[in-house]
Amino acid sequence: MREPSRSFSSGWAQGSLLVCSLSLCVASSFHSCPHLCICNSDSMEVDCSGRGLTAIPPDLPHDTRILLLLNNRITSLAGGPFSNLTSLHRLDLSNNFLDQLPLGLFADLGNLTEIRLRNNSIRSIERDLLQGLQQLRRLDLSLNFLSQLPPGLFDDLSTLHWLSLRSNRLQSLDRMTFEPLASLENIQLGDNPWECDCNLRDFKHWMEWFSYRGGKIDELQCTLPKDLRGRDMRMVPVEMFNYCLQLEDENSSGPVEKPSLPCTKASPALAEPEPGPDCPQKQRYRPTSVRRAIGTVIIAGVVCGVVCIMMVVAAAYGCIYASLMAKYHRELKKRQPLMGDAEGEQEEQRQISSVA
């Protein structure tokens, strides 16, 4: 009877030793928590928010899954500060002073699912910056100074669900840049100086397709041209961009010849040459004026309303005239027999008087 108890006690001891060793391993990975940061060994989270940091702490635990560095004074990410954080899932660098993101910054972070870079001073992004982040689901680039997005930036982000580009300096976007985002469900584009011209026409078509398949988009409010200022690009009729096709046809047709100096586009507007055989005057295609379009719609509506009222009046007059004529004919038929009887009595009296 003693042998089973000894085996049980030895097994329990081995299990306890295994649990303790695992606990020690987990604890050992977080025993070197950076100064001024708070580390949570259960969630593998390192919180360095609001500590006045000017650089990334060098002694971050390599098993970190969540790294919070928001509300600091970090100005640079050079030197590969995240190269050993292969288990990192969430990175928050919001509210710092970053003006650029070095190429290869996320090269070793293939497990990232969320990146927040909100409220920095980022002016440009390299094309391959997000390459390899095939598990990324949320990306926040709002409140920066981005004026354009390079083609191919989102090529590897097929699992991205949420994207924010609010409050930047974007004036136009290329539809092909967003084509790889097959899983995108929500995109924020507001508070940008959008120029609703031919350069934004194809992206308008992408927005319509995105909304049709159930995607959510806040708004894309036009700043230029003046006729469209304040309007949502999605609500602008497609017909207002027909002139873009005419311009494309004009540019693609005919051999390309180098114009003489007076006909170049670089000529000042005040010194525009007079039309001639060497410099013919061409019709300029301009977008349709919204005010004129609205005025045309109003005038057409008034004319249609007047015509409809006249048709109703004519129909009512016809009905009244028909009813009056029918009543007149009925009374006329009633009077005809009475007129016939009176004429018969007069004829009989005449015959009697002649016999007498």
C-alpha positions in Angstrom: 0.0 0.0 0.0 2.9 2.3 0.5 4.2 2.1 -3.1 1.1 3.7 -4.7 1.2 6.5 -2.3 4.9 7.1 -2.9 4.2 7.1 -6.7 1.3 9.6 -6.3 3.4 11.9 -4.1 6.3 11.8 -6.6 4.0 12.6 -9.5 2.4 15.4 -7.6 5.8 16.8 -6.8 6.9 16.6 -10.4 3.7 18.4 -11.6 4.2 21.1 -9.0 7.8 21.4 -10.1 6.7 21.8 -13.7 4.2 24.5 -12.8 6.7 26.3 -10.8 9.3 26.2 -13.5 6.8 27.5 -16.1 5.8 30.3 -13.7 9.5 31.2 -13.2 10.0 31.2 -16.9 7.1 33.7 -17.4 8.2 35.8 -14.5 11.8 35.8 -15.7 10.7 37.2 -19.1 9.1 40.2 -17.3 11.5 40.6 -14.3 13.4 43.2 -16.3 10.5 45.7 -16.7 11.8 49.0 -18.1 12.1 51.9 -15.8 9.0 54.1 -15.6 6.9 51.4 -17.3 4.3 49.1 -15.9 4.4 45.4 -16.9 1.6 42.9 -16.6 2.8 39.3 -16.8 -0.7 37.9 -17.3 -1.5 39.8 -20.4 2.1 40.3 -21.5 1.5 44.1 -21.6 4.0 46.8 -21.1 2.5 50.2 -20.5 4.9 53.2 -20.9 2.2 55.8 -21.5 2.6 59.4 -20.4 6.1 59.0 -19.0 7.8 61.8 -21.0 9.9 59.3 -22.9 12.0 60.7 -25.9 13.0 57.2 -27.2 11.9 53.6 -27.0 13.2 51.8 -23.9 16.0 49.4 -24.8 15.2 46.7 -22.3 11.7 45.7 -23.4 10.7 42.0 -22.5 11.0 39.9 -25.7 7.6 38.2 -24.9 5.7 41.5 -24.9 2.3 41.2 -26.7 1.0 44.7 -26.0 3.2 47.8 -26.0 1.7 51.1 -25.1 3.9 54.2 -25.8 1.3 56.9 -26.3 1.4 60.4 -24.8 5.2 60.7 -24.8 7.8 62.8 -26.6 9.3 60.2 -28.9 10.7 61.8 -32.1 12.6 59.0 -33.8 12.3 55.2 -34.2 15.7 54.6 -35.8 17.9 51.6 -34.9 15.2 48.9 -35.0 13.7 49.3 -31.5 11.2 46.5 -32.0 13.5 43.9 -33.7 13.3 41.5 -30.7 9.5 41.8 -30.1 8.4 39.0 -32.5 5.4 38.2 -30.3 4.0 41.8 -30.4 0.3 42.0 -31.3 -0.6 45.6 -30.5 1.5 48.7 -30.8 0.3 52.2 -29.8 2.5 55.2 -30.6 -0.2 57.8 -30.6 0.3 61.4 -29.4 4.1 61.6 -30.0 6.3 63.7 -32.2 7.2 61.2 -35.0 7.8 62.9 -38.4 8.9 59.8 -40.3 8.9 56.0 -40.1 12.1 54.3 -41.1 11.9 51.5 -43.7 12.0 48.1 -42.0 10.4 49.3 -38.8 7.9 46.5 -38.7 10.0 43.9 -40.5 10.2 41.5 -37.5 6.6 42.1 -36.3 4.7 39.6 -38.4 2.2 39.0 -35.6 1.0 42.6 -35.3 -2.8 42.9 -35.5 -3.1 46.6 -34.5 -1.0 49.7 -35.1 -1.9 53.1 -33.8 0.1 56.2 -35.0 -2.6 58.8 -34.3 -1.6 62.5 -33.7 2.0 62.6 -34.8 3.8 64.6 -37.5 4.2 61.9 -40.1 4.6 63.5 -43.6 5.3 60.5 -45.8 5.3 56.7 -45.7 7.5 54.4 -47.7 5.8 51.9 -50.0 7.2 48.8 -48.3 6.7 50.0 -44.7 3.8 47.6 -44.0 5.1 44.7 -46.0 4.7 41.3 -44.3 2.0 42.4 -41.9 -0.5 39.9 -43.1 -2.4 39.6 -39.8 -2.9 43.4 -39.3 -6.6 44.2 -38.7 -6.5 47.8 -37.5 -4.4 50.8 -38.7 -4.8 54.3 -37.4 -2.9 57.1 -39.3 -5.2 59.9 -38.4 -4.1 63.5 -37.4 -0.8 63.5 -39.3 0.5 65.5 -42.3 0.2 62.8 -45.0 -0.4 64.4 -48.4 -0.3 61.2 -50.5 -0.2 57.4 -50.2 2.3 55.5 -52.4 0.8 52.8 -54.7 1.3 49.3 -53.2 1.3 50.5 -49.6 -1.6 48.2 -48.6 -0.7 45.2 -50.9 -0.1 42.8 -48.0 -3.0 43.9 -45.8 -5.6 41.5 -47.0 -7.0 41.1 -43.5 -7.3 44.8 -42.6 -10.7 45.5 -41.2 -10.4 49.1 -40.0 -8.5 52.1 -41.4 -8.4 55.7 -40.4 -6.9 58.5 -42.6 -8.8 61.4 -41.0 -7.3 64.9 -40.5 -4.4 64.7 -42.9 -3.5 66.7 -46.0 -4.8 64.3 -48.6 -6.2 65.8 -51.8 -6.7 62.7 -53.9 -6.4 59.0 -53.7 -5.6 56.2 -56.2 -8.2 53.5 -56.4 -5.5 50.8 -57.1 -4.0 51.6 -53.7 -7.1 50.3 -52.0 -8.0 47.3 -54.2 -6.0 44.8 -52.1 -8.1 45.6 -49.0 -10.5 42.7 -49.5 -11.5 42.5 -45.8 -11.9 46.2 -45.2 -15.2 47.1 -43.4 -14.7 50.6 -42.1 -12.6 53.5 -43.5 -12.4 57.1 -42.2 -11.5 59.9 -44.6 -13.0 63.1 -43.2 -11.3 66.4 -42.5 -9.0 66.3 -45.5 -8.7 69.0 -48.3 -10.2 66.9 -51.0 -10.1 68.2 -54.6 -13.1 66.7 -56.3 -11.7 66.7 -59.9 -10.7 64.1 -62.5 -8.0 62.8 -60.2 -10.6 61.7 -57.7 -13.1 60.2 -60.1 -11.9 56.6 -60.0 -11.7 56.6 -56.2 -15.3 57.8 -56.2 -16.2 54.7 -58.1 -14.3 52.6 -55.6 -16.2 54.3 -52.7 -19.5 53.5 -54.4 -18.5 49.8 -54.8 -17.2 49.8 -51.2 -20.5 51.1 -49.8 -22.5 48.7 -52.1 -20.8 45.6 -50.5 -21.6 46.9 -47.0 -18.5 48.9 -46.1 -18.8 52.0 -43.8 -17.3 55.3 -44.7 -17.7 58.6 -42.8 -17.5 61.2 -45.6 -15.3 62.7 -48.2 -16.2 66.4 -48.3 -15.0 68.5 -51.2 -12.9 71.6 -50.7 -12.3 72.3 -54.4 -13.7 73.3 -56.9 -15.7 76.1 -55.5 -19.0 74.8 -56.9 -18.6 71.6 -55.0 -17.3 73.0 -51.7 -18.9 71.3 -48.7 -20.5 68.5 -50.7 -19.9 64.8 -50.0 -18.1 63.4 -53.0 -20.4 60.3 -52.9 -23.4 62.6 -53.5 -21.9 64.3 -56.6 -23.6 63.0 -59.8 -21.3 61.0 -62.0 -22.4 63.1 -65.0 -20.4 66.0 -63.7 -17.2 64.1 -64.5 -18.1 63.4 -68.2 -15.7 66.1 -69.2 -12.8 64.0 -67.8 -13.5 61.4 -70.5 -13.4 64.1 -73.2 -10.1 65.4 -71.9 -8.7 61.8 -71.9 -9.8 61.3 -75.5 -8.3 64.6 -76.5 -5.0 63.8 -74.9 -4.8 60.3 -76.3 -5.9 61.2 -79.9 -3.4 62.4 -82.6 0.3 62.4 -82.6 2.1 64.2 -79.8 3.9 67.2 -81.2 5.9 69.7 -79.3 4.1 73.0 -79.4 5.8 76.3 -80.1 6.7 78.6 -77.2 3.6 80.9 -77.4 1.3 77.8 -77.2 2.9 76.2 -74.1 1.0 75.8 -70.9 3.7 77.7 -69.1 2.8 80.9 -70.9 1.4 83.5 -68.5 -2.4 83.9 -68.6 -2.1 87.6 -69.3 0.1 87.0 -72.4 -2.2 84.4 -74.0 -1.5 84.4 -77.8 -4.3 85.2 -80.2 -5.8 82.2 -82.1 -4.1 81.4 -85.4 -3.1 78.6 -87.7 0.0 77.8 -85.5 -1.9 78.2 -82.2 -5.5 77.3 -82.6 -7.9 78.1 -79.8 -9.4 75.1 -78.2 -12.5 74.7 -76.2 -11.8 74.3 -72.5 -13.7 71.7 -70.7 -15.0 72.7 -67.3 -17.1 70.9 -64.8 -20.7 71.6 -64.9 -21.8 74.4 -62.5 -23.9 73.1 -59.6 -25.8 76.3 -59.4 -26.7 76.1 -63.1 -27.7 72.5 -62.7 -30.0 73.3 -59.8 -31.5 76.3 -61.6 -32.2 74.0 -64.6 -33.9 71.5 -62.4 -36.0 74.2 -60.8 -37.1 75.7 -64.1 -37.9 72.3 -65.6 -40.0 71.5 -62.5 -41.9 74.8 -62.8 -42.6 74.2 -66.5 -43.8 70.7 -65.9 -46.0 71.8 -63.1 -47.6 74.5 -65.2 -48.2 72.0 -68.0 -49.8 69.5 -65.6 -52.1 72.2 -64.2 -53.2 73.2 -67.7 -53.9 69.6 -68.6 -56.0 69.2 -65.5 -57.9 72.4 -66.2 -58.5 71.3 -69.8 -59.7 67.9 -68.7 -62.1 69.5 -66.1 -63.4 71.9 -68.8 -64.0 69.0 -71.2 -65.9 67.0 -68.5 -68.1 70.0 -67.7 -68.8 70.8 -71.3 -69.8 67.1 -72.0 -72.1 67.0 -69.0 -73.8 70.2 -70.1 -74.3 69.0 -73.7 -75.7 65.7 -72.5 -78.2 67.6 -70.3 -79.2 69.9 -73.2 -79.9 66.9 -75.4 -82.0 65.2 -72.8 -84.2 68.3 -72.4 -84.4 68.7 -76.2 -85.8 65.1 -76.5 -88.4 65.8 -73.8 -89.7 68.9 -75.7 -90.1 67.3 -79.2 -93.3 65.2 -78.5 -95.0 68.3 -77.0 -94.3 70.3 -80.0 -95.7 67.6 -82.3 -99.1 67.4 -80.5 -99.7 71.1 -80.7 -99.1 71.1 -84.5 -101.6 68.2 -84.9 -104.4 70.1 -83.1 -103.9 73.1 -85.3 -104.2 71.0 -88.4 -107.5 69.5 -87.3 -109.0 72.9 -86.5 -108.0 74.0 -90.0 -109.8 71.0 -91.6 -113.0 71.7 -89.6 -113.1 75.3 -90.6 -112.7 74.4 -94.3 -115.7 72.0 -94.2 -117.9 74.5 -92.5 
